[in-house]
Amino acid sequence: MAVEILEQVSEMEGLSENSDLDLFEAGLLDSLAVISVIVQIEARTGIRLQPTDFKRDDIASVEKLTKFLENRGIKDASL
């Protein structure tokens, strides 16, 4: 799920091979993209997120988003 969300929002394929790539540093995510990531997570999981629920670093890479989702109890977060 993390790969799909970040590939869709960043419009970049192949992120599973670069799961530790910092998408903010690479210029693939910005503050507007963060909103899209939140919307995608909420739509796919049914959970509601508040801005205080995460830090920018929690969604900076596929690896970090996967860990964030797993910590929230989301199964299949890495798919």
PDB file of N, CA, C and O in Angstrom:
ATOM      1  N   MET A   1       0.823  -1.188   0.000  1.00  0.00           N
ATOM      2  CA  MET A   1       0.000   0.000   0.000  1.00  0.00           C
ATOM      3  C   MET A   1       0.871   1.257   0.000  1.00  0.00           C
ATOM      4  O   MET A   1       0.586   2.207  -0.730  1.00  0.00           O
ATOM      5  N   ALA A   2       1.926   1.268   0.811  1.00  0.00           N
ATOM      6  CA  ALA A   2       2.792   2.448   0.891  1.00  0.00           C
ATOM      7  C   ALA A   2       3.404   2.764  -0.466  1.00  0.00           C
ATOM      8  O   ALA A   2       3.470   3.924  -0.872  1.00  0.00           O
ATOM      9  N   VAL A   3       3.853   1.724  -1.165  1.00  0.00           N
ATOM     10  CA  VAL A   3       4.456   1.930  -2.487  1.00  0.00           C
ATOM     11  C   VAL A   3       3.437   2.533  -3.434  1.00  0.00           C
ATOM     12  O   VAL A   3       3.722   3.519  -4.114  1.00  0.00           O
ATOM     13  N   GLU A   4       2.248   1.946  -3.480  1.00  0.00           N
ATOM     14  CA  GLU A   4       1.206   2.434  -4.388  1.00  0.00           C
ATOM     15  C   GLU A   4       0.858   3.892  -4.117  1.00  0.00           C
ATOM     16  O   GLU A   4       0.749   4.692  -5.046  1.00  0.00           O
ATOM     17  N   ILE A   5       0.684   4.232  -2.857  1.00  0.00           N
ATOM     18  CA  ILE A   5       0.315   5.601  -2.493  1.00  0.00           C
ATOM     19  C   ILE A   5       1.404   6.578  -2.911  1.00  0.00           C
ATOM     20  O   ILE A   5       1.126   7.589  -3.555  1.00  0.00           O
ATOM     21  N   LEU A   6       2.644   6.275  -2.542  1.00  0.00           N
ATOM     22  CA  LEU A   6       3.725   7.214  -2.837  1.00  0.00           C
ATOM     23  C   LEU A   6       4.042   7.284  -4.326  1.00  0.00           C
ATOM     24  O   LEU A   6       4.407   8.349  -4.824  1.00  0.00           O
ATOM     25  N   GLU A   7       3.909   6.171  -5.048  1.00  0.00           N
ATOM     26  CA  GLU A   7       4.113   6.220  -6.498  1.00  0.00           C
ATOM     27  C   GLU A   7       3.031   7.055  -7.167  1.00  0.00           C
ATOM     28  O   GLU A   7       3.317   7.823  -8.086  1.00  0.00           O
ATOM     29  N   GLN A   8       1.798   6.911  -6.715  1.00  0.00           N
ATOM     30  CA  GLN A   8       0.706   7.688  -7.297  1.00  0.00           C
ATOM     31  C   GLN A   8       0.877   9.178  -7.004  1.00  0.00           C
ATOM     32  O   GLN A   8       0.759  10.003  -7.909  1.00  0.00           O
ATOM     33  N   VAL A   9       1.150   9.521  -5.767  1.00  0.00           N
ATOM     34  CA  VAL A   9       1.252  10.929  -5.380  1.00  0.00           C
ATOM     35  C   VAL A   9       2.485  11.591  -5.995  1.00  0.00           C
ATOM     36  O   VAL A   9       2.417  12.736  -6.442  1.00  0.00           O
ATOM     37  N   SER A  10       3.611  10.875  -6.018  1.00  0.00           N
ATOM     38  CA  SER A  10       4.850  11.460  -6.546  1.00  0.00           C
ATOM     39  C   SER A  10       4.962  11.336  -8.060  1.00  0.00           C
ATOM     40  O   SER A  10       5.831  11.949  -8.680  1.00  0.00           O
ATOM     41  N   GLU A  11       4.067  10.530  -8.654  1.00  0.00           N
ATOM     42  CA  GLU A  11       4.103  10.257 -10.093  1.00  0.00           C
ATOM     43  C   GLU A  11       5.448   9.667 -10.506  1.00  0.00           C
ATOM     44  O   GLU A  11       5.974   9.971 -11.577  1.00  0.00           O
ATOM     45  N   MET A  12       5.997   8.813  -9.632  1.00  0.00           N
ATOM     46  CA  MET A  12       7.294   8.178  -9.856  1.00  0.00           C
ATOM     47  C   MET A  12       7.134   6.687  -9.665  1.00  0.00           C
ATOM     48  O   MET A  12       6.681   6.236  -8.613  1.00  0.00           O
ATOM     49  N   GLU A  13       7.503   5.916 -10.678  1.00  0.00           N
ATOM     50  CA  GLU A  13       7.435   4.461 -10.573  1.00  0.00           C
ATOM     51  C   GLU A  13       8.766   3.913 -10.068  1.00  0.00           C
ATOM     52  O   GLU A  13       9.789   4.596 -10.118  1.00  0.00           O
ATOM     53  N   GLY A  14       8.743   2.696  -9.590  1.00  0.00           N
ATOM     54  CA  GLY A  14       9.959   2.024  -9.161  1.00  0.00           C
ATOM     55  C   GLY A  14      10.414   2.360  -7.756  1.00  0.00           C
ATOM     56  O   GLY A  14      11.566   2.112  -7.401  1.00  0.00           O
ATOM     57  N   LEU A  15       9.527   2.920  -6.955  1.00  0.00           N
ATOM     58  CA  LEU A  15       9.928   3.292  -5.597  1.00  0.00           C
ATOM     59  C   LEU A  15      10.190   2.081  -4.714  1.00  0.00           C
ATOM     60  O   LEU A  15      10.875   2.193  -3.698  1.00  0.00           O
ATOM     61  N   SER A  16       9.653   0.930  -5.087  1.00  0.00           N
ATOM     62  CA  SER A  16       9.902  -0.263  -4.271  1.00  0.00           C
ATOM     63  C   SER A  16      11.378  -0.648  -4.307  1.00  0.00           C
ATOM     64  O   SER A  16      11.890  -1.230  -3.350  1.00  0.00           O
ATOM     65  N   GLU A  17      12.066  -0.328  -5.406  1.00  0.00           N
ATOM     66  CA  GLU A  17      13.496  -0.611  -5.498  1.00  0.00           C
ATOM     67  C   GLU A  17      14.321   0.419  -4.724  1.00  0.00           C
ATOM     68  O   GLU A  17      15.470   0.154  -4.370  1.00  0.00           O
ATOM     69  N   ASN A  18      13.744   1.579  -4.462  1.00  0.00           N
ATOM     70  CA  ASN A  18      14.414   2.656  -3.731  1.00  0.00           C
ATOM     71  C   ASN A  18      13.610   3.004  -2.485  1.00  0.00           C
ATOM     72  O   ASN A  18      13.258   4.164  -2.272  1.00  0.00           O
ATOM     73  N   SER A  19      13.324   2.008  -1.672  1.00  0.00           N
ATOM     74  CA  SER A  19      12.391   2.202  -0.561  1.00  0.00           C
ATOM     75  C   SER A  19      12.891   3.156   0.516  1.00  0.00           C
ATOM     76  O   SER A  19      12.106   3.627   1.339  1.00  0.00           O
ATOM     77  N   ASP A  20      14.195   3.445   0.517  1.00  0.00           N
ATOM     78  CA  ASP A  20      14.720   4.375   1.522  1.00  0.00           C
ATOM     79  C   ASP A  20      14.980   5.772   0.953  1.00  0.00           C
ATOM     80  O   ASP A  20      15.505   6.634   1.658  1.00  0.00           O
ATOM     81  N   LEU A  21      14.620   6.006  -0.307  1.00  0.00           N
ATOM     82  CA  LEU A  21      14.801   7.318  -0.941  1.00  0.00           C
ATOM     83  C   LEU A  21      13.939   8.359  -0.240  1.00  0.00           C
ATOM     84  O   LEU A  21      12.728   8.177  -0.112  1.00  0.00           O
ATOM     85  N   ASP A  22      14.549   9.445   0.214  1.00  0.00           N
ATOM     86  CA  ASP A  22      13.800  10.536   0.838  1.00  0.00           C
ATOM     87  C   ASP A  22      13.129  11.338  -0.272  1.00  0.00           C
ATOM     88  O   ASP A  22      13.794  12.052  -1.024  1.00  0.00           O
ATOM     89  N   LEU A  23      11.821  11.215  -0.366  1.00  0.00           N
ATOM     90  CA  LEU A  23      11.069  11.825  -1.462  1.00  0.00           C
ATOM     91  C   LEU A  23      10.995  13.341  -1.354  1.00  0.00           C
ATOM     92  O   LEU A  23      10.813  14.019  -2.365  1.00  0.00           O
ATOM     93  N   PHE A  24      11.130  13.878  -0.168  1.00  0.00           N
ATOM     94  CA  PHE A  24      11.164  15.333  -0.003  1.00  0.00           C
ATOM     95  C   PHE A  24      12.486  15.882  -0.528  1.00  0.00           C
ATOM     96  O   PHE A  24      12.507  16.860  -1.275  1.00  0.00           O
ATOM     97  N   GLU A  25      13.591  15.246  -0.133  1.00  0.00           N
ATOM     98  CA  GLU A  25      14.909  15.684  -0.596  1.00  0.00           C
ATOM     99  C   GLU A  25      15.053  15.528  -2.101  1.00  0.00           C
ATOM    100  O   GLU A  25      15.735  16.322  -2.749  1.00  0.00           O
ATOM    101  N   ALA A  26      14.409  14.502  -2.661  1.00  0.00           N
ATOM    102  CA  ALA A  26      14.473  14.262  -4.104  1.00  0.00           C
ATOM    103  C   ALA A  26      13.543  15.190  -4.881  1.00  0.00           C
ATOM    104  O   ALA A  26      13.550  15.184  -6.112  1.00  0.00           O
ATOM    105  N   GLY A  27      12.745  15.986  -4.175  1.00  0.00           N
ATOM    106  CA  GLY A  27      11.834  16.910  -4.833  1.00  0.00           C
ATOM    107  C   GLY A  27      10.566  16.263  -5.368  1.00  0.00           C
ATOM    108  O   GLY A  27       9.869  16.854  -6.193  1.00  0.00           O
ATOM    109  N   LEU A  28      10.261  15.054  -4.904  1.00  0.00           N
ATOM    110  CA  LEU A  28       9.090  14.326  -5.386  1.00  0.00           C
ATOM    111  C   LEU A  28       7.855  14.528  -4.513  1.00  0.00           C
ATOM    112  O   LEU A  28       6.735  14.261  -4.948  1.00  0.00           O
ATOM    113  N   LEU A  29       8.055  14.997  -3.289  1.00  0.00           N
ATOM    114  CA  LEU A  29       6.943  15.317  -2.395  1.00  0.00           C
ATOM    115  C   LEU A  29       7.138  16.722  -1.848  1.00  0.00           C
ATOM    116  O   LEU A  29       8.260  17.172  -1.612  1.00  0.00           O
ATOM    117  N   ASP A  30       6.009  17.405  -1.653  1.00  0.00           N
ATOM    118  CA  ASP A  30       6.025  18.721  -1.016  1.00  0.00           C
ATOM    119  C   ASP A  30       4.832  18.795  -0.069  1.00  0.00           C
ATOM    120  O   ASP A  30       4.140  17.798   0.138  1.00  0.00           O
ATOM    121  N   SER A  31       4.593  19.949   0.498  1.00  0.00           N
ATOM    122  CA  SER A  31       3.519  20.065   1.490  1.00  0.00           C
ATOM    123  C   SER A  31       2.147  19.741   0.903  1.00  0.00           C
ATOM    124  O   SER A  31       1.302  19.176   1.597  1.00  0.00           O
ATOM    125  N   LEU A  32       1.913  20.082  -0.341  1.00  0.00           N
ATOM    126  CA  LEU A  32       0.641  19.755  -0.986  1.00  0.00           C
ATOM    127  C   LEU A  32       0.509  18.243  -1.180  1.00  0.00           C
ATOM    128  O   LEU A  32      -0.577  17.684  -1.023  1.00  0.00           O
ATOM    129  N   ALA A  33       1.605  17.593  -1.517  1.00  0.00           N
ATOM    130  CA  ALA A  33       1.589  16.144  -1.701  1.00  0.00           C
ATOM    131  C   ALA A  33       1.287  15.421  -0.393  1.00  0.00           C
ATOM    132  O   ALA A  33       0.697  14.341  -0.404  1.00  0.00           O
ATOM    133  N   VAL A  34       1.686  16.007   0.726  1.00  0.00           N
ATOM    134  CA  VAL A  34       1.401  15.407   2.033  1.00  0.00           C
ATOM    135  C   VAL A  34      -0.107  15.246   2.213  1.00  0.00           C
ATOM    136  O   VAL A  34      -0.572  14.225   2.719  1.00  0.00           O
ATOM    137  N   ILE A  35      -0.857  16.247   1.802  1.00  0.00           N
ATOM    138  CA  ILE A  35      -2.325  16.180   1.893  1.00  0.00           C
ATOM    139  C   ILE A  35      -2.840  15.016   1.052  1.00  0.00           C
ATOM    140  O   ILE A  35      -3.725  14.281   1.488  1.00  0.00           O
ATOM    141  N   SER A  36      -2.296  14.847  -0.141  1.00  0.00           N
ATOM    142  CA  SER A  36      -2.708  13.739  -1.007  1.00  0.00           C
ATOM    143  C   SER A  36      -2.388  12.393  -0.378  1.00  0.00           C
ATOM    144  O   SER A  36      -3.183  11.458  -0.474  1.00  0.00           O
ATOM    145  N   VAL A  37      -1.236  12.287   0.264  1.00  0.00           N
ATOM    146  CA  VAL A  37      -0.872  11.041   0.947  1.00  0.00           C
ATOM    147  C   VAL A  37      -1.878  10.748   2.059  1.00  0.00           C
ATOM    148  O   VAL A  37      -2.339   9.616   2.197  1.00  0.00           O
ATOM    149  N   ILE A  38      -2.214  11.755   2.840  1.00  0.00           N
ATOM    150  CA  ILE A  38      -3.186  11.582   3.925  1.00  0.00           C
ATOM    151  C   ILE A  38      -4.534  11.134   3.371  1.00  0.00           C
ATOM    152  O   ILE A  38      -5.146  10.207   3.902  1.00  0.00           O
ATOM    153  N   VAL A  39      -4.993  11.778   2.322  1.00  0.00           N
ATOM    154  CA  VAL A  39      -6.279  11.429   1.710  1.00  0.00           C
ATOM    155  C   VAL A  39      -6.253   9.983   1.221  1.00  0.00           C
ATOM    156  O   VAL A  39      -7.221   9.248   1.418  1.00  0.00           O
ATOM    157  N   GLN A  40      -5.162   9.570   0.591  1.00  0.00           N
ATOM    158  CA  GLN A  40      -5.041   8.191   0.101  1.00  0.00           C
ATOM    159  C   GLN A  40      -5.063   7.188   1.259  1.00  0.00           C
ATOM    160  O   GLN A  40      -5.744   6.164   1.187  1.00  0.00           O
ATOM    161  N   ILE A  41      -4.323   7.485   2.315  1.00  0.00           N
ATOM    162  CA  ILE A  41      -4.313   6.587   3.477  1.00  0.00           C
ATOM    163  C   ILE A  41      -5.719   6.456   4.051  1.00  0.00           C
ATOM    164  O   ILE A  41      -6.185   5.350   4.326  1.00  0.00           O
ATOM    165  N   GLU A  42      -6.388   7.583   4.230  1.00  0.00           N
ATOM    166  CA  GLU A  42      -7.743   7.557   4.789  1.00  0.00           C
ATOM    167  C   GLU A  42      -8.706   6.799   3.883  1.00  0.00           C
ATOM    168  O   GLU A  42      -9.529   6.024   4.371  1.00  0.00           O
ATOM    169  N   ALA A  43      -8.617   7.008   2.586  1.00  0.00           N
ATOM    170  CA  ALA A  43      -9.522   6.344   1.648  1.00  0.00           C
ATOM    171  C   ALA A  43      -9.300   4.834   1.615  1.00  0.00           C
ATOM    172  O   ALA A  43     -10.258   4.068   1.521  1.00  0.00           O
ATOM    173  N   ARG A  44      -8.059   4.410   1.692  1.00  0.00           N
ATOM    174  CA  ARG A  44      -7.744   2.987   1.587  1.00  0.00           C
ATOM    175  C   ARG A  44      -7.928   2.221   2.895  1.00  0.00           C
ATOM    176  O   ARG A  44      -8.160   1.013   2.881  1.00  0.00           O
ATOM    177  N   THR A  45      -7.826   2.919   4.021  1.00  0.00           N
ATOM    178  CA  THR A  45      -7.863   2.216   5.309  1.00  0.00           C
ATOM    179  C   THR A  45      -9.075   2.535   6.165  1.00  0.00           C
ATOM    180  O   THR A  45      -9.435   1.757   7.049  1.00  0.00           O
ATOM    181  N   GLY A  46      -9.704   3.668   5.912  1.00  0.00           N
ATOM    182  CA  GLY A  46     -10.834   4.078   6.727  1.00  0.00           C
ATOM    183  C   GLY A  46     -10.438   4.772   8.020  1.00  0.00           C
ATOM    184  O   GLY A  46     -11.304   5.211   8.777  1.00  0.00           O
ATOM    185  N   ILE A  47      -9.133   4.875   8.282  1.00  0.00           N
ATOM    186  CA  ILE A  47      -8.707   5.588   9.489  1.00  0.00           C
ATOM    187  C   ILE A  47      -8.670   7.082   9.205  1.00  0.00           C
ATOM    188  O   ILE A  47      -8.501   7.500   8.060  1.00  0.00           O
ATOM    189  N   ARG A  48      -8.825   7.867  10.231  1.00  0.00           N
ATOM    190  CA  ARG A  48      -8.768   9.328  10.103  1.00  0.00           C
ATOM    191  C   ARG A  48      -7.474   9.811  10.730  1.00  0.00           C
ATOM    192  O   ARG A  48      -7.129   9.420  11.845  1.00  0.00           O
ATOM    193  N   LEU A  49      -6.774  10.646  10.023  1.00  0.00           N
ATOM    194  CA  LEU A  49      -5.509  11.184  10.509  1.00  0.00           C
ATOM    195  C   LEU A  49      -5.617  12.682  10.739  1.00  0.00           C
ATOM    196  O   LEU A  49      -6.243  13.407   9.967  1.00  0.00           O
ATOM    197  N   GLN A  50      -5.005  13.115  11.797  1.00  0.00           N
ATOM    198  CA  GLN A  50      -4.886  14.536  12.103  1.00  0.00           C
ATOM    199  C   GLN A  50      -3.439  14.945  11.817  1.00  0.00           C
ATOM    200  O   GLN A  50      -2.541  14.106  11.867  1.00  0.00           O
ATOM    201  N   PRO A  51      -3.210  16.204  11.522  1.00  0.00           N
ATOM    202  CA  PRO A  51      -1.834  16.653  11.269  1.00  0.00           C
ATOM    203  C   PRO A  51      -0.878  16.335  12.422  1.00  0.00           C
ATOM    204  O   PRO A  51       0.324  16.183  12.205  1.00  0.00           O
ATOM    205  N   THR A  52      -1.395  16.236  13.621  1.00  0.00           N
ATOM    206  CA  THR A  52      -0.540  15.929  14.771  1.00  0.00           C
ATOM    207  C   THR A  52      -0.239  14.437  14.916  1.00  0.00           C
ATOM    208  O   THR A  52       0.537  14.046  15.788  1.00  0.00           O
ATOM    209  N   ASP A  53      -0.845  13.601  14.070  1.00  0.00           N
ATOM    210  CA  ASP A  53      -0.648  12.154  14.152  1.00  0.00           C
ATOM    211  C   ASP A  53       0.679  11.694  13.560  1.00  0.00           C
ATOM    212  O   ASP A  53       1.097  10.561  13.798  1.00  0.00           O
ATOM    213  N   PHE A  54       1.337  12.539  12.805  1.00  0.00           N
ATOM    214  CA  PHE A  54       2.570  12.130  12.138  1.00  0.00           C
ATOM    215  C   PHE A  54       3.487  13.330  11.940  1.00  0.00           C
ATOM    216  O   PHE A  54       3.081  14.487  12.050  1.00  0.00           O
ATOM    217  N   LYS A  55       4.734  13.005  11.644  1.00  0.00           N
ATOM    218  CA  LYS A  55       5.723  14.016  11.279  1.00  0.00           C
ATOM    219  C   LYS A  55       6.040  13.836   9.800  1.00  0.00           C
ATOM    220  O   LYS A  55       5.789  12.773   9.231  1.00  0.00           O
ATOM    221  N   ARG A  56       6.578  14.850   9.195  1.00  0.00           N
ATOM    222  CA  ARG A  56       6.948  14.775   7.780  1.00  0.00           C
ATOM    223  C   ARG A  56       7.838  13.565   7.521  1.00  0.00           C
ATOM    224  O   ARG A  56       7.699  12.887   6.503  1.00  0.00           O
ATOM    225  N   ASP A  57       8.744  13.302   8.442  1.00  0.00           N
ATOM    226  CA  ASP A  57       9.669  12.186   8.281  1.00  0.00           C
ATOM    227  C   ASP A  57       8.950  10.840   8.215  1.00  0.00           C
ATOM    228  O   ASP A  57       9.472   9.899   7.617  1.00  0.00           O
ATOM    229  N   ASP A  58       7.766  10.727   8.816  1.00  0.00           N
ATOM    230  CA  ASP A  58       7.008   9.468   8.809  1.00  0.00           C
ATOM    231  C   ASP A  58       6.578   9.047   7.413  1.00  0.00           C
ATOM    232  O   ASP A  58       6.315   7.868   7.177  1.00  0.00           O
ATOM    233  N   ILE A  59       6.502   9.993   6.487  1.00  0.00           N
ATOM    234  CA  ILE A  59       6.046   9.661   5.134  1.00  0.00           C
ATOM    235  C   ILE A  59       7.090  10.020   4.083  1.00  0.00           C
ATOM    236  O   ILE A  59       6.770  10.113   2.898  1.00  0.00           O
ATOM    237  N   ALA A  60       8.331  10.223   4.504  1.00  0.00           N
ATOM    238  CA  ALA A  60       9.383  10.678   3.594  1.00  0.00           C
ATOM    239  C   ALA A  60       9.856   9.612   2.617  1.00  0.00           C
ATOM    240  O   ALA A  60      10.424   9.940   1.575  1.00  0.00           O
ATOM    241  N   SER A  61       9.633   8.343   2.935  1.00  0.00           N
ATOM    242  CA  SER A  61      10.063   7.258   2.045  1.00  0.00           C
ATOM    243  C   SER A  61       9.073   6.104   2.155  1.00  0.00           C
ATOM    244  O   SER A  61       8.240   6.065   3.059  1.00  0.00           O
ATOM    245  N   VAL A  62       9.181   5.173   1.223  1.00  0.00           N
ATOM    246  CA  VAL A  62       8.325   3.984   1.261  1.00  0.00           C
ATOM    247  C   VAL A  62       8.562   3.229   2.564  1.00  0.00           C
ATOM    248  O   VAL A  62       7.618   2.798   3.226  1.00  0.00           O
ATOM    249  N   GLU A  63       9.824   3.077   2.919  1.00  0.00           N
ATOM    250  CA  GLU A  63      10.181   2.369   4.146  1.00  0.00           C
ATOM    251  C   GLU A  63       9.540   3.014   5.379  1.00  0.00           C
ATOM    252  O   GLU A  63       8.970   2.322   6.223  1.00  0.00           O
ATOM    253  N   LYS A  64       9.636   4.323   5.473  1.00  0.00           N
ATOM    254  CA  LYS A  64       9.109   5.039   6.636  1.00  0.00           C
ATOM    255  C   LYS A  64       7.584   5.045   6.664  1.00  0.00           C
ATOM    256  O   LYS A  64       6.983   4.919   7.731  1.00  0.00           O
ATOM    257  N   LEU A  65       6.954   5.191   5.499  1.00  0.00           N
ATOM    258  CA  LEU A  65       5.493   5.152   5.461  1.00  0.00           C
ATOM    259  C   LEU A  65       4.991   3.759   5.823  1.00  0.00           C
ATOM    260  O   LEU A  65       3.985   3.622   6.519  1.00  0.00           O
ATOM    261  N   THR A  66       5.685   2.730   5.354  1.00  0.00           N
ATOM    262  CA  THR A  66       5.313   1.362   5.707  1.00  0.00           C
ATOM    263  C   THR A  66       5.355   1.170   7.220  1.00  0.00           C
ATOM    264  O   THR A  66       4.417   0.625   7.802  1.00  0.00           O
ATOM    265  N   LYS A  67       6.430   1.610   7.855  1.00  0.00           N
ATOM    266  CA  LYS A  67       6.546   1.493   9.315  1.00  0.00           C
ATOM    267  C   LYS A  67       5.442   2.282  10.016  1.00  0.00           C
ATOM    268  O   LYS A  67       4.857   1.801  10.986  1.00  0.00           O
ATOM    269  N   PHE A  68       5.154   3.492   9.530  1.00  0.00           N
ATOM    270  CA  PHE A  68       4.100   4.317  10.118  1.00  0.00           C
ATOM    271  C   PHE A  68       2.760   3.589  10.054  1.00  0.00           C
ATOM    272  O   PHE A  68       2.034   3.536  11.046  1.00  0.00           O
ATOM    273  N   LEU A  69       2.431   3.030   8.892  1.00  0.00           N
ATOM    274  CA  LEU A  69       1.153   2.332   8.726  1.00  0.00           C
ATOM    275  C   LEU A  69       1.097   1.071   9.588  1.00  0.00           C
ATOM    276  O   LEU A  69       0.070   0.782  10.203  1.00  0.00           O
ATOM    277  N   GLU A  70       2.193   0.325   9.632  1.00  0.00           N
ATOM    278  CA  GLU A  70       2.225  -0.880  10.462  1.00  0.00           C
ATOM    279  C   GLU A  70       2.041  -0.528  11.938  1.00  0.00           C
ATOM    280  O   GLU A  70       1.352  -1.242  12.666  1.00  0.00           O
ATOM    281  N   ASN A  71       2.651   0.563  12.374  1.00  0.00           N
ATOM    282  CA  ASN A  71       2.492   1.003  13.766  1.00  0.00           C
ATOM    283  C   ASN A  71       1.062   1.432  14.072  1.00  0.00           C
ATOM    284  O   ASN A  71       0.645   1.425  15.230  1.00  0.00           O
ATOM    285  N   ARG A  72       0.314   1.802  13.045  1.00  0.00           N
ATOM    286  CA  ARG A  72      -1.096   2.178  13.208  1.00  0.00           C
ATOM    287  C   ARG A  72      -2.012   0.958  13.077  1.00  0.00           C
ATOM    288  O   ARG A  72      -3.235   1.089  13.131  1.00  0.00           O
ATOM    289  N   GLY A  73      -1.417  -0.232  12.905  1.00  0.00           N
ATOM    290  CA  GLY A  73      -2.193  -1.462  12.829  1.00  0.00           C
ATOM    291  C   GLY A  73      -2.714  -1.795  11.445  1.00  0.00           C
ATOM    292  O   GLY A  73      -3.620  -2.616  11.304  1.00  0.00           O
ATOM    293  N   ILE A  74      -2.153  -1.165  10.422  1.00  0.00           N
ATOM    294  CA  ILE A  74      -2.592  -1.420   9.050  1.00  0.00           C
ATOM    295  C   ILE A  74      -1.876  -2.655   8.519  1.00  0.00           C
ATOM    296  O   ILE A  74      -0.647  -2.685   8.446  1.00  0.00           O
ATOM    297  N   LYS A  75      -2.644  -3.666   8.152  1.00  0.00           N
ATOM    298  CA  LYS A  75      -2.069  -4.880   7.579  1.00  0.00           C
ATOM    299  C   LYS A  75      -1.728  -4.625   6.114  1.00  0.00           C
ATOM    300  O   LYS A  75      -2.337  -3.776   5.462  1.00  0.00           O
ATOM    301  N   ASP A  76      -0.764  -5.357   5.614  1.00  0.00           N
ATOM    302  CA  ASP A  76      -0.338  -5.255   4.215  1.00  0.00           C
ATOM    303  C   ASP A  76       0.129  -3.848   3.855  1.00  0.00           C
ATOM    304  O   ASP A  76      -0.063  -3.408   2.722  1.00  0.00           O
ATOM    305  N   ALA A  77       0.731  -3.149   4.789  1.00  0.00           N
ATOM    306  CA  ALA A  77       1.177  -1.776   4.558  1.00  0.00           C
ATOM    307  C   ALA A  77       2.255  -1.696   3.493  1.00  0.00           C
ATOM    308  O   ALA A  77       2.378  -0.678   2.812  1.00  0.00           O
ATOM    309  N   SER A  78       3.036  -2.754   3.341  1.00  0.00           N
ATOM    310  CA  SER A  78       4.136  -2.707   2.387  1.00  0.00           C
ATOM    311  C   SER A  78       3.695  -3.001   0.968  1.00  0.00           C
ATOM    312  O   SER A  78       4.463  -2.774   0.034  1.00  0.00           O
ATOM    313  N   LEU A  79       2.497  -3.494   0.776  1.00  0.00           N
ATOM    314  CA  LEU A  79       2.034  -3.839  -0.573  1.00  0.00           C
ATOM    315  C   LEU A  79       1.699  -2.619  -1.385  1.00  0.00           C
ATOM    316  O   LEU A  79       1.296  -2.738  -2.542  1.00  0.00           O
TER     317      LEU A  79
END
